[in-house]
Amino acid sequence: MRPTVLVVQPDPRVGLDRFEGWLEEADLDLEVVRPYDGDDVPPADRHGGIIVLGGYASAHDDELHPWLESIRALIRDAAVIEVPTLGICLGGQLVADALGGRVTVGDGPSEIGAVQLDLIDVDDDALFHDLGPTLLVAEHHYDRIARLPDGARLLATSDRYEHQAFRVGRAMWGVQFHPEVSPARFERWVADSRAAAPDETGRLTAAVEDLVATDAVIESGSAVLARRFADIVNGHRRIPAAATTTAGAHR
C-alpha cells in the first residue's frame, strides 16, 4: 500500500504545482484538504506525511481565517508523534508559530524572485544534506519568521531573512521559500502583487525575468527536496540519529 501524504492547502491560488508530479512519481498518494473551502483538517496520525502549503494570508489572520488554528493544532500533534511534515512559506511560518516561535511583518520590501540561500549545519539533515554550501530558490513572501521555536535547528539563511529553513525534532521542517512553484504559477502571483503595488512594477518584472532565467537550477534543487521528503515518508531514507540533537540550534 502506498503511503498517503496529507496536503493542507490554505489558499486556492497556492497549490502543490510541481510537487504533485514529483511526489506521485515517488509512490505517494496525496489527500488535499482545503480549509478555506470548508474542509476539516484531519488528525495527524492518519497519514504517512504532511505538507502545509503557502497562501496569501498572514499567519496571524485568525479573525479572517479561523481555521488557521486547526492547522497549528495539526502541526503540534505531528511534532509530538513525529509524522514527517513540511511547511512551505505560510506553512513554514505556521510551523514556527505553532511550536513557540514568532512570525512578524517583514522588514522592508517583500522578498520576491530567485534568492540564494546559505546552508548551515546540514550534514546530518535528511532533506538538505549534500546540496552544497548554497541553494537557489524561489521566494514570494511579505512576513518573516522572526524567532525559531526553542530547540529548532537553523538550516538555511539569506542576506535579508535569517530563518529560511529549519527543523524541529527529527521530522518537522519549515521553509520560507517555495520549492513547489513553477514559473507559470509564480508569474500569476507576481501579477497579483503588481496589481496591488503598481509602483513596484519594475522590481517585480525583473524578479520574474530572473526567476525564469534561473529556473533550471531552482527546479533541480527543489526536485531533490521533494524526492527526499517522499523517501522519508516511504521509509526509504532513515532520519539520522544525530538529527535528534539540538546542536547548532538557533532561537
Number of C-alpha atoms within 10 A of each C-alpha: 6 13 16 19 22 23 23 26 23 25 16 12 12 18 20 21 14 17 19 15 13 20 21 15 12 17 16 22 18 19 12 17 18 15 19 15 11 9 13 14 19 14 15 23 14 12 20 21 27 27 25 28 23 30 20 16 15 21 28 16 12 12 8 10 15 13 18 22 16 15 23 19 18 21 29 19 15 21 22 11 11 18 22 22 30 24 27 24 30 29 27 30 29 30 37 30 23 20 18 14 18 19 22 16 14 16 12 8 9 16 20 22 24 22 21 17 21 17 22 19 16 20 16 14 19 20 23 21 16 12 14 12 13 14 19 21 25 27 23 24 21 18 20 25 28 18 18 27 21 15 16 24 27 24 28 24 20 16 9 12 16 17 23 23 26 25 26 25 16 20 24 25 26 29 24 28 27 22 26 24 23 19 16 11 16 21 19 12 17 19 17 11 17 17 11 11 11 12 10 13 16 10 12 21 15 13 23 21 15 14 24 18 13 14 18 11 13 24 20 13 17 23 18 16 21 21 18 19 26 25 19 20 26 18 12 11 14 11 16 11 10 12 19 12 13 16 12 12 18 16 14
